[in-house]
Amino acid sequence: MEIDLGYTPQPKQQELHASPGNEILFGGAAGPGKSHALRFEALIWAMRVPGIQVYLFRRTFPELQKNHILPSRSMYPDGLGEYKNGDRRWEFSNGSMIHFCHCQYDSDVFNYQGAEIDLLVIDELTTFTEFQYDYLRSRVRSTRDIPSQYKHKIPGIICASNPGGMGHQFAKKRWVDFIGGAGLKRAPRPEGGMLRHYIPALLSDNPILNERDPGYIDRLDALPEPFRTAYKEGDWDIFMGQAFNFNRHQHVIKPMPVPEYAPLYMTFDWGYGAPFAILWHWIDSDNRIHVFAEDYGWNGTPNQGLRLTDSQIAERINHREEQLGIKGRSVIRLAGKDSFNKKPDYQGGGQGPSTAEVFAARHPHCTG
């Protein structure tokens, strides 16, 4: 039996529906039809796999009611199932259910401790905390006899979001930065091992909205920064609460050789158990700072350092500057106060040299 769902997906929405990934972020700018696509993705899977349990989340109940419960009751075709108001769920004749859920507080996730979620759908992911996402993801499991052609998708997770919000950093790290832009990449096992897919989308990807409300783009343009860039351009390098207004389009240029006579700087943030960070800069004739190299001392796990001694880091700096072609040039080296503190000498007693003293002994061509 064919059923007209009254839904013709736009190209980016269709990319979501056709994705081979099972941990998806459909994100970016405001207006490409993210919530609409999530609602129908939930319906499609409820119809496709009998008995499936789909959990669709927004952070608060008013958002859930306005953005999904009410639209679903007017958009889901008659005869497919029945909405149970008291339980806030759609029940379908094939045994599938779509549960409408919210998690306003971190502790609310424990309401789903015993849930078996075949498909987790989260709208506006960046309004959720990292803990909430990780806990809900741990409830994604299935003991059902999923048809073989769908086992790569179920159990699965589908999210949509704009940049910004308390969950901005973890969403950016896990999809945008991890994948390196649009595309698919398998997550490491300590992070769930699912096939992640990032699908960026812009307002221009929704011609229906542009046609019916051509003034919407002007209202986005009228937003103050960084909201305008986040919501209009879907720029994950811009987010609310950051100290500096960094914009990849304005602040990133193609690599160029370091000029022979340009002043050179190195900045150092000390770390041992936590990562250290080193940046190299040169200054042009207009006093613009160009960051041209970086060394981030982590072991591949977030917030875990390489545990290198100051001498080892100094040798690492020497090796890197030789690779960069600046070995032997004068470099002004800047560091925080902790790099100038004397360190305990556990073997000889008393105090040993500071990080700055160790570096100075190994970098004769430097000032700072």
C-alpha positions as CSV (number, residue, x, y, z in Angstrom):
1,M,0.0,0.0,0.0
2,E,1.4,3.4,-1.0
3,I,0.8,6.3,1.4
4,D,1.2,9.9,0.4
5,L,3.1,11.6,3.3
6,G,2.7,15.0,1.8
7,Y,6.5,15.5,2.0
8,T,8.9,16.2,-0.8
9,P,12.4,16.5,0.7
10,Q,14.9,19.1,-0.4
11,P,18.3,17.8,-1.6
12,K,20.0,18.2,1.9
13,Q,17.0,16.6,3.6
14,Q,17.2,13.8,1.1
15,E,20.9,13.3,1.9
16,L,19.8,12.9,5.5
17,H,17.2,10.3,4.6
18,A,19.6,8.4,2.3
19,S,22.6,8.5,4.7
20,P,24.4,5.2,5.4
21,G,25.6,6.6,8.8
22,N,24.1,5.7,12.1
23,E,25.3,8.7,14.2
24,I,24.3,11.7,12.1
25,L,24.4,15.4,12.6
26,F,22.3,17.4,10.2
27,G,23.4,20.9,11.1
28,G,24.5,24.4,10.3
29,A,22.4,27.4,9.6
30,A,18.8,28.2,10.5
31,G,16.2,27.5,7.9
32,P,17.2,24.3,5.9
33,G,14.2,22.3,7.3
34,K,16.1,20.3,10.0
35,S,13.2,19.8,12.4
36,H,10.9,18.9,9.5
37,A,13.3,16.3,8.2
38,L,13.8,14.8,11.7
39,R,10.0,14.4,12.2
40,F,9.6,12.6,8.9
41,E,12.8,10.5,9.4
42,A,11.2,9.3,12.7
43,L,8.0,8.5,10.8
44,I,9.7,6.7,7.9
45,W,11.6,4.3,10.3
46,A,8.4,3.7,12.3
47,M,6.7,2.6,9.1
48,R,9.7,0.7,7.7
49,V,10.5,-1.5,10.7
50,P,7.6,-3.0,12.7
51,G,7.8,-2.7,16.4
52,I,10.6,-0.1,16.4
53,Q,10.9,2.3,19.3
54,V,11.8,5.8,18.2
55,Y,12.6,8.5,20.9
56,L,12.4,12.1,19.6
57,F,13.9,14.7,22.0
58,R,13.9,18.4,22.5
59,R,15.5,20.0,25.6
60,T,12.3,21.4,27.1
61,F,8.7,20.4,26.9
62,P,7.4,23.7,25.5
63,E,9.9,23.3,22.6
64,L,8.9,19.7,22.1
65,Q,5.2,20.6,22.1
66,K,5.6,23.5,19.7
67,N,8.2,22.0,17.3
68,H,7.2,18.4,17.1
69,I,4.1,17.2,18.9
70,L,1.7,19.7,17.4
71,P,3.2,19.5,13.9
72,S,3.2,15.7,13.9
73,R,-0.5,15.7,14.8
74,S,-1.3,17.8,11.8
75,M,1.3,16.4,9.3
76,Y,1.3,12.6,9.9
77,P,-1.3,11.0,7.6
78,D,-4.6,9.6,9.1
79,G,-4.8,5.9,9.3
80,L,-1.1,5.2,10.1
81,G,-1.6,5.2,13.8
82,E,-3.0,7.1,16.8
83,Y,-1.5,9.8,19.0
84,K,-1.8,8.9,22.7
85,N,-1.9,12.3,24.4
86,G,-1.4,11.0,27.9
87,D,1.7,9.1,27.0
88,R,2.9,11.7,24.4
89,R,3.6,9.1,21.7
90,W,2.4,7.9,18.4
91,E,1.3,4.2,18.3
92,F,1.3,2.6,14.9
93,S,-0.6,-0.4,13.7
94,N,2.6,-2.3,13.0
95,G,3.6,-2.0,16.7
96,S,6.1,0.9,16.2
97,M,6.0,3.9,18.5
98,I,7.4,7.4,18.4
99,H,7.9,8.8,21.9
100,F,8.1,12.5,22.4
101,C,10.6,13.3,25.1
102,H,12.5,16.1,26.8
103,C,15.5,16.4,29.2
104,Q,15.4,19.9,30.8
105,Y,17.9,18.9,33.5
106,D,20.9,16.5,33.5
107,S,19.1,14.3,36.0
108,D,16.1,13.8,33.6
109,V,18.1,11.4,31.5
110,F,17.7,8.8,34.3
111,N,14.0,8.7,33.4
112,Y,15.1,6.6,30.4
113,Q,17.5,4.3,32.3
114,G,15.5,1.2,31.3
115,A,14.6,2.3,27.8
116,E,15.5,0.3,24.7
117,I,15.9,3.0,22.1
118,D,16.1,1.6,18.6
119,L,16.4,5.1,17.0
120,L,17.4,8.2,19.0
121,V,16.4,11.5,17.4
122,I,17.6,14.7,19.0
123,D,16.6,18.1,17.7
124,E,18.8,21.1,18.5
125,L,21.6,18.9,19.9
126,T,23.7,21.8,21.1
127,T,21.1,22.7,23.7
128,F,21.9,19.4,25.4
129,T,24.9,18.8,27.6
130,E,27.6,16.3,26.6
131,F,26.6,14.1,29.6
132,Q,23.0,14.0,28.4
133,Y,24.0,13.0,24.9
134,D,26.4,10.3,26.1
135,Y,23.8,8.9,28.6
136,L,21.0,8.8,26.0
137,R,23.4,7.2,23.5
138,S,24.0,4.4,26.0
139,R,20.3,3.6,25.8
140,V,20.5,3.1,22.1
141,R,20.3,-0.7,21.7
142,S,18.0,-3.2,20.0
143,T,17.1,-6.8,20.6
144,R,14.7,-6.8,17.7
145,D,15.1,-8.9,14.5
146,I,16.0,-6.0,12.3
147,P,15.9,-6.8,8.6
148,S,19.4,-7.3,7.2
149,Q,19.1,-4.2,4.8
150,Y,18.6,-2.0,7.9
151,K,21.1,-3.4,10.4
152,H,23.6,-0.7,9.5
153,K,21.1,2.0,10.5
154,I,19.3,0.4,13.5
155,P,20.2,0.9,16.3
156,G,21.1,4.5,15.4
157,I,21.1,8.2,16.2
158,I,20.0,11.2,14.1
159,C,20.6,14.7,15.4
160,A,20.0,18.2,14.0
161,S,21.4,21.5,15.4
162,N,22.6,25.1,14.8
163,P,25.9,26.1,16.2
164,G,25.9,27.7,19.6
165,G,24.6,26.6,23.0
166,M,26.1,24.6,25.9
167,G,26.7,21.6,23.7
168,H,28.5,23.4,20.9
169,Q,32.0,22.3,21.7
170,F,31.3,18.6,21.9
171,A,29.1,18.5,18.8
172,K,31.7,20.4,16.8
173,K,34.5,18.2,18.1
174,R,32.7,14.9,17.4
175,W,31.4,15.7,13.9
176,V,32.7,18.8,12.3
177,D,36.3,18.6,13.5
178,F,36.5,14.8,13.7
179,I,35.3,14.3,10.2
180,G,37.0,17.4,8.8
181,G,33.9,18.8,7.2
182,A,31.0,17.2,5.4
183,G,31.2,13.4,5.1
184,L,31.4,10.1,7.0
185,K,34.0,8.6,9.4
186,R,33.9,5.8,11.8
187,A,34.1,6.9,15.5
188,P,36.7,5.2,17.7
189,R,35.4,2.5,20.0
190,P,35.8,4.6,23.2
191,E,33.4,7.1,21.6
192,G,30.8,4.5,20.6
193,G,32.3,3.1,17.3
194,M,29.3,4.3,15.2
195,L,29.5,5.6,11.6
196,R,29.3,9.4,12.0
197,H,28.0,11.5,9.2
198,Y,28.0,15.3,9.2
199,I,25.6,17.0,6.7
200,P,26.0,20.8,6.7
201,A,23.0,22.8,5.5
202,L,22.2,26.4,4.8
203,L,19.1,28.5,4.4
204,S,19.7,28.4,0.6
205,D,19.2,24.6,0.7
206,N,15.5,25.3,1.4
207,P,14.1,27.1,-1.6
208,I,10.5,26.6,-0.3
209,L,11.2,28.8,2.7
210,N,13.1,31.3,0.6
211,E,10.1,31.5,-1.7
212,R,7.4,31.7,0.9
213,D,9.3,34.0,3.3
214,P,11.9,35.9,1.3
215,G,12.4,38.4,4.2
216,Y,13.7,35.7,6.6
217,I,17.2,36.1,5.4
218,D,17.0,39.8,6.2
219,R,15.9,39.0,9.8
220,L,18.9,36.7,10.1
221,D,21.2,39.5,8.8
222,A,19.8,41.8,11.4
223,L,21.0,39.6,14.3
224,P,24.0,40.8,16.3
225,E,27.2,38.8,16.1
226,P,28.0,36.0,16.7
227,F,24.4,35.0,16.3
228,R,24.2,36.2,12.7
229,T,27.2,34.2,11.5
230,A,26.2,31.1,13.5
231,Y,22.6,31.1,12.3
232,K,23.0,32.5,8.7
233,E,26.2,30.8,7.7
234,G,26.2,27.8,10.0
235,D,29.8,28.6,11.1
236,W,30.9,26.2,13.9
237,D,34.0,28.4,14.5
238,I,31.6,31.0,15.9
239,F,29.7,30.3,19.1
240,M,28.1,32.2,21.9
241,G,30.3,33.0,24.9
242,Q,33.7,32.8,23.2
243,A,36.3,35.4,24.1
244,F,37.3,36.3,20.5
245,N,35.3,36.6,17.4
246,F,37.0,34.0,15.2
247,N,35.7,33.6,11.7
248,R,37.4,31.0,9.4
249,H,36.5,33.1,6.3
250,Q,38.1,36.3,7.7
251,H,40.9,34.9,9.8
252,V,42.3,31.9,7.9
253,I,44.5,32.3,4.8
254,K,46.4,29.9,2.5
255,P,49.8,28.9,3.9
256,M,52.8,31.1,2.8
257,P,56.5,31.1,3.4
258,V,57.6,32.9,6.6
259,P,59.4,36.1,5.4
260,E,63.1,36.1,6.1
261,Y,63.1,39.3,8.1
262,A,59.8,39.1,9.8
263,P,59.8,39.2,13.7
264,L,59.2,35.7,15.1
265,Y,57.3,34.7,18.3
266,M,56.6,31.5,20.0
267,T,53.9,31.2,22.7
268,F,53.8,28.3,25.1
269,D,51.2,27.0,27.5
270,W,52.7,24.5,29.8
271,G,51.2,21.0,30.4
272,Y,52.2,17.6,31.6
273,G,49.1,15.5,32.7
274,A,47.1,17.9,30.5
275,P,48.3,18.8,27.0
276,F,50.8,21.6,26.4
277,A,50.3,24.0,23.5
278,I,52.9,25.8,21.3
279,L,52.2,28.3,18.6
280,W,54.6,30.0,16.2
281,H,53.8,33.5,14.8
282,W,55.3,36.1,12.5
283,I,54.3,39.8,12.3
284,D,53.9,41.5,9.0
285,S,54.5,45.2,8.1
286,D,50.9,46.1,9.1
287,N,51.4,44.5,12.5
288,R,49.1,41.6,11.7
289,I,49.9,38.4,13.5
290,H,50.2,35.3,11.4
291,V,50.0,31.9,13.2
292,F,51.9,29.5,11.0
293,A,52.6,26.4,13.1
294,E,51.3,24.6,16.1
295,D,52.3,21.7,18.4
296,Y,49.6,20.4,20.7
297,G,51.0,17.9,23.2
298,W,48.1,15.4,23.6
299,N,48.1,11.6,23.4
300,G,45.0,11.4,21.2
301,T,42.5,11.4,24.1
302,P,40.9,14.7,24.9
303,N,42.6,16.6,27.8
304,Q,45.3,14.0,28.3
305,G,48.9,15.2,27.8
306,L,52.1,13.4,26.6
307,R,53.8,13.7,30.1
308,L,57.0,15.0,28.6
309,T,59.8,16.6,30.6
310,D,60.8,20.2,29.9
311,S,64.0,18.9,28.3
312,Q,62.0,16.6,26.0
313,I,59.7,19.5,25.0
314,A,62.7,21.7,24.3
315,E,64.1,19.1,22.0
316,R,60.8,18.8,20.3
317,I,60.8,22.6,19.7
318,N,64.3,22.4,18.2
319,H,63.2,19.6,15.9
320,R,60.0,21.4,14.8
321,E,61.8,24.7,14.2
322,E,64.3,22.9,12.0
323,Q,61.4,21.5,10.0
324,L,59.9,24.9,9.7
325,G,63.1,26.4,8.4
326,I,63.5,28.9,11.2
327,K,66.2,27.2,13.3
328,G,68.9,29.7,14.2
329,R,66.6,32.8,13.8
330,S,65.9,35.1,16.8
331,V,62.5,34.1,18.4
332,I,60.7,35.9,21.2
333,R,59.3,33.2,23.4
334,L,56.3,34.0,25.6
335,A,54.8,31.8,28.3
336,G,52.6,31.9,31.4
337,K,53.8,32.5,34.9
338,D,53.9,28.7,35.7
339,S,56.8,28.3,33.2
340,F,59.0,30.6,35.4
341,N,58.4,28.8,38.7
342,K,61.2,26.6,40.2
343,K,60.3,22.9,40.1
344,P,61.0,20.5,43.0
345,D,64.2,18.4,42.7
346,Y,62.9,15.1,44.0
347,Q,66.3,13.3,43.6
348,G,68.7,15.9,44.8
349,G,66.4,17.8,47.2
350,G,65.7,21.5,47.0
351,Q,64.6,23.1,43.8
352,G,65.5,22.5,40.1
353,P,65.4,24.8,37.2
354,S,62.2,26.3,35.9
355,T,60.7,25.5,32.4
356,A,62.0,28.9,31.1
357,E,65.5,28.1,32.3
358,V,65.5,24.7,30.6
359,F,64.3,26.2,27.4
360,A,66.8,29.1,27.5
361,A,69.7,26.7,27.9
362,R,68.6,24.8,24.7
363,H,67.5,27.8,22.6
364,P,70.5,30.2,22.4
365,H,68.9,32.2,19.5
366,C,66.0,33.5,21.4
367,T,64.8,36.4,23.5
368,G,62.0,36.5,26.1
